[in-house]
Amino acid sequence: METAAPAVAERARFLSIPWSTHPDPPPPETTELQLHCTLTSPAMELARVDVRETASQVFVTVLARWRPQAPGGSPSEPDLKRTATAALNAPLGDRALVHAPHDDAPR
């Protein structure tokens, strides 16, 4: 007997999503990054921003999390745009700002 594939929310709890900064590119004295991203589904929420700094690069990953749908329907035309702030331990300087690879949206 064949079983159905698990729902998307059961298969993938977190999803790395693309982001941009404002201003783009940030000035060298920046110690806080304003990150702008768009969720790929109304069934998601912004979970966290991970930052890893090295002497030559700053790696940033924006993670969204699947959340259970509330019974009784979903809002019409939800706003999926989000803004987050990432604090740096030191000014950006001439370090490269690296976008972590993002996951493809489920199909």
CNS distance restraints for C-alpha pairs under 8 A (distance, minus, plus):
assign (resid   6 and name CA) (resid  10 and name CA) 6.00 0.50 0.50
assign (resid   6 and name CA) (resid  11 and name CA) 6.35 0.50 0.50
assign (resid   7 and name CA) (resid  11 and name CA) 6.48 0.50 0.50
assign (resid   8 and name CA) (resid  12 and name CA) 6.12 0.50 0.50
assign (resid   8 and name CA) (resid 106 and name CA) 7.21 0.50 0.50
assign (resid   9 and name CA) (resid  13 and name CA) 5.95 0.50 0.50
assign (resid   9 and name CA) (resid  66 and name CA) 5.55 0.50 0.50
assign (resid   9 and name CA) (resid  67 and name CA) 7.16 0.50 0.50
assign (resid   9 and name CA) (resid  68 and name CA) 7.40 0.50 0.50
assign (resid  12 and name CA) (resid  66 and name CA) 7.42 0.50 0.50
assign (resid  13 and name CA) (resid  65 and name CA) 5.66 0.50 0.50
assign (resid  13 and name CA) (resid  66 and name CA) 5.44 0.50 0.50
assign (resid  14 and name CA) (resid  63 and name CA) 6.30 0.50 0.50
assign (resid  14 and name CA) (resid  64 and name CA) 5.59 0.50 0.50
assign (resid  14 and name CA) (resid  65 and name CA) 4.47 0.50 0.50
assign (resid  14 and name CA) (resid  66 and name CA) 6.37 0.50 0.50
assign (resid  15 and name CA) (resid  63 and name CA) 5.53 0.50 0.50
assign (resid  15 and name CA) (resid  64 and name CA) 5.22 0.50 0.50
assign (resid  15 and name CA) (resid  65 and name CA) 6.31 0.50 0.50
assign (resid  15 and name CA) (resid  66 and name CA) 7.99 0.50 0.50
assign (resid  15 and name CA) (resid 102 and name CA) 7.50 0.50 0.50
assign (resid  15 and name CA) (resid 103 and name CA) 5.98 0.50 0.50
assign (resid  16 and name CA) (resid  61 and name CA) 6.55 0.50 0.50
assign (resid  16 and name CA) (resid  62 and name CA) 5.65 0.50 0.50
assign (resid  16 and name CA) (resid  63 and name CA) 4.56 0.50 0.50
assign (resid  16 and name CA) (resid  64 and name CA) 6.34 0.50 0.50
assign (resid  16 and name CA) (resid 100 and name CA) 7.86 0.50 0.50
assign (resid  16 and name CA) (resid 101 and name CA) 7.27 0.50 0.50
assign (resid  16 and name CA) (resid 102 and name CA) 4.69 0.50 0.50
assign (resid  16 and name CA) (resid 103 and name CA) 5.31 0.50 0.50
assign (resid  17 and name CA) (resid  37 and name CA) 7.22 0.50 0.50
assign (resid  17 and name CA) (resid  38 and name CA) 7.68 0.50 0.50
assign (resid  17 and name CA) (resid  39 and name CA) 7.28 0.50 0.50
assign (resid  17 and name CA) (resid  61 and name CA) 7.66 0.50 0.50
assign (resid  17 and name CA) (resid  62 and name CA) 5.77 0.50 0.50
assign (resid  17 and name CA) (resid  63 and name CA) 6.14 0.50 0.50
assign (resid  17 and name CA) (resid  64 and name CA) 6.86 0.50 0.50
assign (resid  17 and name CA) (resid 102 and name CA) 4.93 0.50 0.50
assign (resid  17 and name CA) (resid 103 and name CA) 6.37 0.50 0.50
assign (resid  18 and name CA) (resid  37 and name CA) 6.25 0.50 0.50
assign (resid  18 and name CA) (resid  38 and name CA) 7.67 0.50 0.50
assign (resid  18 and name CA) (resid  62 and name CA) 7.15 0.50 0.50
assign (resid  18 and name CA) (resid  99 and name CA) 7.54 0.50 0.50
assign (resid  18 and name CA) (resid 101 and name CA) 7.79 0.50 0.50
assign (resid  18 and name CA) (resid 102 and name CA) 5.71 0.50 0.50
assign (resid  19 and name CA) (resid  35 and name CA) 6.15 0.50 0.50
assign (resid  19 and name CA) (resid  36 and name CA) 5.39 0.50 0.50
assign (resid  19 and name CA) (resid  37 and name CA) 4.54 0.50 0.50
assign (resid  19 and name CA) (resid  38 and name CA) 7.61 0.50 0.50
assign (resid  19 and name CA) (resid  62 and name CA) 7.10 0.50 0.50
assign (resid  19 and name CA) (resid  99 and name CA) 7.55 0.50 0.50
assign (resid  20 and name CA) (resid  24 and name CA) 7.42 0.50 0.50
assign (resid  20 and name CA) (resid  35 and name CA) 5.62 0.50 0.50
assign (resid  20 and name CA) (resid  36 and name CA) 5.21 0.50 0.50
assign (resid  20 and name CA) (resid  37 and name CA) 6.57 0.50 0.50
assign (resid  21 and name CA) (resid  25 and name CA) 6.91 0.50 0.50
assign (resid  21 and name CA) (resid  26 and name CA) 7.06 0.50 0.50
assign (resid  21 and name CA) (resid  33 and name CA) 6.68 0.50 0.50
assign (resid  21 and name CA) (resid  34 and name CA) 5.53 0.50 0.50
assign (resid  21 and name CA) (resid  35 and name CA) 4.78 0.50 0.50
assign (resid  21 and name CA) (resid  36 and name CA) 6.08 0.50 0.50
assign (resid  22 and name CA) (resid  26 and name CA) 6.77 0.50 0.50
assign (resid  22 and name CA) (resid  33 and name CA) 7.62 0.50 0.50
assign (resid  22 and name CA) (resid  34 and name CA) 5.73 0.50 0.50
assign (resid  22 and name CA) (resid  35 and name CA) 6.86 0.50 0.50
assign (resid  22 and name CA) (resid  36 and name CA) 7.60 0.50 0.50
assign (resid  23 and name CA) (resid  27 and name CA) 7.87 0.50 0.50
assign (resid  23 and name CA) (resid  34 and name CA) 7.97 0.50 0.50
assign (resid  26 and name CA) (resid  30 and name CA) 6.42 0.50 0.50
assign (resid  26 and name CA) (resid  33 and name CA) 7.51 0.50 0.50
assign (resid  27 and name CA) (resid  92 and name CA) 7.62 0.50 0.50
assign (resid  27 and name CA) (resid  93 and name CA) 7.72 0.50 0.50
assign (resid  28 and name CA) (resid  91 and name CA) 6.50 0.50 0.50
assign (resid  28 and name CA) (resid  92 and name CA) 5.12 0.50 0.50
assign (resid  28 and name CA) (resid  93 and name CA) 4.04 0.50 0.50
assign (resid  28 and name CA) (resid  94 and name CA) 6.29 0.50 0.50
assign (resid  29 and name CA) (resid  91 and name CA) 5.08 0.50 0.50
assign (resid  29 and name CA) (resid  92 and name CA) 6.09 0.50 0.50
assign (resid  29 and name CA) (resid  93 and name CA) 6.04 0.50 0.50
assign (resid  30 and name CA) (resid  91 and name CA) 5.21 0.50 0.50
assign (resid  30 and name CA) (resid  92 and name CA) 5.51 0.50 0.50
assign (resid  30 and name CA) (resid  93 and name CA) 7.59 0.50 0.50
assign (resid  31 and name CA) (resid  87 and name CA) 6.03 0.50 0.50
assign (resid  31 and name CA) (resid  88 and name CA) 4.96 0.50 0.50
assign (resid  31 and name CA) (resid  89 and name CA) 7.09 0.50 0.50
assign (resid  31 and name CA) (resid  90 and name CA) 6.11 0.50 0.50
assign (resid  31 and name CA) (resid  91 and name CA) 4.66 0.50 0.50
assign (resid  31 and name CA) (resid  92 and name CA) 6.33 0.50 0.50
assign (resid  32 and name CA) (resid  85 and name CA) 6.56 0.50 0.50
assign (resid  32 and name CA) (resid  86 and name CA) 5.57 0.50 0.50
assign (resid  32 and name CA) (resid  87 and name CA) 4.48 0.50 0.50
assign (resid  32 and name CA) (resid  88 and name CA) 5.82 0.50 0.50
assign (resid  33 and name CA) (resid  85 and name CA) 5.54 0.50 0.50
assign (resid  33 and name CA) (resid  86 and name CA) 5.04 0.50 0.50
assign (resid  33 and name CA) (resid  87 and name CA) 6.45 0.50 0.50
assign (resid  33 and name CA) (resid  88 and name CA) 7.72 0.50 0.50
assign (resid  34 and name CA) (resid  83 and name CA) 6.95 0.50 0.50
assign (resid  34 and name CA) (resid  84 and name CA) 6.05 0.50 0.50
assign (resid  34 and name CA) (resid  85 and name CA) 4.84 0.50 0.50
assign (resid  34 and name CA) (resid  86 and name CA) 6.72 0.50 0.50
assign (resid  35 and name CA) (resid  83 and name CA) 5.54 0.50 0.50
assign (resid  35 and name CA) (resid  84 and name CA) 5.12 0.50 0.50
assign (resid  35 and name CA) (resid  85 and name CA) 5.91 0.50 0.50
assign (resid  35 and name CA) (resid  86 and name CA) 7.33 0.50 0.50
assign (resid  36 and name CA) (resid  81 and name CA) 7.36 0.50 0.50
assign (resid  36 and name CA) (resid  82 and name CA) 5.90 0.50 0.50
assign (resid  36 and name CA) (resid  83 and name CA) 4.62 0.50 0.50
assign (resid  36 and name CA) (resid  84 and name CA) 6.62 0.50 0.50
assign (resid  37 and name CA) (resid  81 and name CA) 5.89 0.50 0.50
assign (resid  37 and name CA) (resid  82 and name CA) 5.38 0.50 0.50
assign (resid  37 and name CA) (resid  83 and name CA) 6.41 0.50 0.50
assign (resid  38 and name CA) (resid  80 and name CA) 5.35 0.50 0.50
assign (resid  38 and name CA) (resid  81 and name CA) 4.33 0.50 0.50
assign (resid  38 and name CA) (resid  82 and name CA) 5.90 0.50 0.50
assign (resid  39 and name CA) (resid  44 and name CA) 6.55 0.50 0.50
assign (resid  39 and name CA) (resid  45 and name CA) 7.24 0.50 0.50
assign (resid  39 and name CA) (resid  46 and name CA) 7.54 0.50 0.50
assign (resid  39 and name CA) (resid  64 and name CA) 7.19 0.50 0.50
assign (resid  39 and name CA) (resid  80 and name CA) 5.05 0.50 0.50
assign (resid  39 and name CA) (resid  81 and name CA) 6.36 0.50 0.50
assign (resid  39 and name CA) (resid  82 and name CA) 7.36 0.50 0.50
assign (resid  40 and name CA) (resid  44 and name CA) 7.37 0.50 0.50
assign (resid  40 and name CA) (resid  80 and name CA) 7.25 0.50 0.50
assign (resid  40 and name CA) (resid 105 and name CA) 6.53 0.50 0.50
assign (resid  41 and name CA) (resid  80 and name CA) 7.29 0.50 0.50
assign (resid  42 and name CA) (resid  78 and name CA) 6.48 0.50 0.50
assign (resid  42 and name CA) (resid  80 and name CA) 6.73 0.50 0.50
assign (resid  43 and name CA) (resid  66 and name CA) 5.93 0.50 0.50
assign (resid  43 and name CA) (resid  67 and name CA) 5.70 0.50 0.50
assign (resid  43 and name CA) (resid  68 and name CA) 6.88 0.50 0.50
assign (resid  43 and name CA) (resid  69 and name CA) 6.29 0.50 0.50
assign (resid  44 and name CA) (resid  64 and name CA) 6.28 0.50 0.50
assign (resid  44 and name CA) (resid  65 and name CA) 5.46 0.50 0.50
assign (resid  44 and name CA) (resid  66 and name CA) 4.54 0.50 0.50
assign (resid  44 and name CA) (resid  67 and name CA) 5.59 0.50 0.50
assign (resid  45 and name CA) (resid  64 and name CA) 5.47 0.50 0.50
assign (resid  45 and name CA) (resid  65 and name CA) 5.41 0.50 0.50
assign (resid  45 and name CA) (resid  66 and name CA) 6.59 0.50 0.50
assign (resid  45 and name CA) (resid  67 and name CA) 6.84 0.50 0.50
assign (resid  46 and name CA) (resid  62 and name CA) 7.88 0.50 0.50
assign (resid  46 and name CA) (resid  63 and name CA) 6.39 0.50 0.50
assign (resid  46 and name CA) (resid  64 and name CA) 4.38 0.50 0.50
assign (resid  46 and name CA) (resid  65 and name CA) 6.28 0.50 0.50
assign (resid  46 and name CA) (resid  82 and name CA) 7.43 0.50 0.50
assign (resid  47 and name CA) (resid  62 and name CA) 7.88 0.50 0.50
assign (resid  47 and name CA) (resid  63 and name CA) 5.52 0.50 0.50
assign (resid  47 and name CA) (resid  64 and name CA) 4.82 0.50 0.50
assign (resid  47 and name CA) (resid  65 and name CA) 5.51 0.50 0.50
assign (resid  48 and name CA) (resid  62 and name CA) 6.17 0.50 0.50
assign (resid  48 and name CA) (resid  63 and name CA) 5.39 0.50 0.50
assign (resid  48 and name CA) (resid  64 and name CA) 7.01 0.50 0.50
assign (resid  49 and name CA) (resid  60 and name CA) 7.03 0.50 0.50
assign (resid  49 and name CA) (resid  61 and name CA) 5.71 0.50 0.50
assign (resid  49 and name CA) (resid  62 and name CA) 4.56 0.50 0.50
assign (resid  49 and name CA) (resid  63 and name CA) 6.13 0.50 0.50
assign (resid  49 and name CA) (resid  84 and name CA) 7.58 0.50 0.50
assign (resid  49 and name CA) (resid  85 and name CA) 7.97 0.50 0.50
assign (resid  49 and name CA) (resid  86 and name CA) 6.68 0.50 0.50
assign (resid  50 and name CA) (resid  59 and name CA) 7.98 0.50 0.50
assign (resid  50 and name CA) (resid  60 and name CA) 5.72 0.50 0.50
assign (resid  50 and name CA) (resid  61 and name CA) 5.09 0.50 0.50
assign (resid  50 and name CA) (resid  62 and name CA) 6.46 0.50 0.50
assign (resid  50 and name CA) (resid  63 and name CA) 7.85 0.50 0.50
assign (resid  50 and name CA) (resid  86 and name CA) 7.92 0.50 0.50
assign (resid  51 and name CA) (resid  58 and name CA) 6.91 0.50 0.50
assign (resid  51 and name CA) (resid  59 and name CA) 5.62 0.50 0.50
assign (resid  51 and name CA) (resid  60 and name CA) 4.69 0.50 0.50
assign (resid  51 and name CA) (resid  61 and name CA) 6.60 0.50 0.50
assign (resid  51 and name CA) (resid  86 and name CA) 7.15 0.50 0.50
assign (resid  51 and name CA) (resid  88 and name CA) 7.65 0.50 0.50
assign (resid  52 and name CA) (resid  58 and name CA) 5.83 0.50 0.50
assign (resid  52 and name CA) (resid  59 and name CA) 5.06 0.50 0.50
assign (resid  52 and name CA) (resid  60 and name CA) 6.66 0.50 0.50
assign (resid  53 and name CA) (resid  57 and name CA) 6.09 0.50 0.50
assign (resid  53 and name CA) (resid  58 and name CA) 4.49 0.50 0.50
assign (resid  53 and name CA) (resid  59 and name CA) 6.29 0.50 0.50
assign (resid  53 and name CA) (resid  88 and name CA) 7.76 0.50 0.50
assign (resid  53 and name CA) (resid  89 and name CA) 7.80 0.50 0.50
assign (resid  54 and name CA) (resid  58 and name CA) 6.22 0.50 0.50
assign (resid  55 and name CA) (resid  95 and name CA) 7.07 0.50 0.50
assign (resid  56 and name CA) (resid  94 and name CA) 7.55 0.50 0.50
assign (resid  56 and name CA) (resid  95 and name CA) 4.67 0.50 0.50
assign (resid  56 and name CA) (resid  96 and name CA) 6.35 0.50 0.50
assign (resid  57 and name CA) (resid  95 and name CA) 4.75 0.50 0.50
assign (resid  57 and name CA) (resid  96 and name CA) 4.56 0.50 0.50
assign (resid  57 and name CA) (resid  97 and name CA) 5.95 0.50 0.50
assign (resid  57 and name CA) (resid  98 and name CA) 6.75 0.50 0.50
assign (resid  58 and name CA) (resid  92 and name CA) 7.70 0.50 0.50
assign (resid  58 and name CA) (resid  95 and name CA) 6.61 0.50 0.50
assign (resid  58 and name CA) (resid  96 and name CA) 6.13 0.50 0.50
assign (resid  58 and name CA) (resid  97 and name CA) 4.95 0.50 0.50
assign (resid  58 and name CA) (resid  98 and name CA) 5.84 0.50 0.50
assign (resid  59 and name CA) (resid  97 and name CA) 6.26 0.50 0.50
assign (resid  59 and name CA) (resid  98 and name CA) 4.73 0.50 0.50
assign (resid  59 and name CA) (resid  99 and name CA) 6.24 0.50 0.50
assign (resid  59 and name CA) (resid 100 and name CA) 6.39 0.50 0.50
assign (resid  60 and name CA) (resid  97 and name CA) 7.54 0.50 0.50
assign (resid  60 and name CA) (resid  98 and name CA) 6.24 0.50 0.50
assign (resid  60 and name CA) (resid  99 and name CA) 5.57 0.50 0.50
assign (resid  60 and name CA) (resid 100 and name CA) 5.82 0.50 0.50
assign (resid  61 and name CA) (resid  99 and name CA) 6.61 0.50 0.50
assign (resid  61 and name CA) (resid 100 and name CA) 5.12 0.50 0.50
assign (resid  61 and name CA) (resid 101 and name CA) 7.86 0.50 0.50
assign (resid  69 and name CA) (resid  73 and name CA) 7.88 0.50 0.50
assign (resid  69 and name CA) (resid  74 and name CA) 7.54 0.50 0.50
assign (resid  70 and name CA) (resid  74 and name CA) 7.33 0.50 0.50
assign (resid  88 and name CA) (resid  92 and name CA) 7.43 0.50 0.50
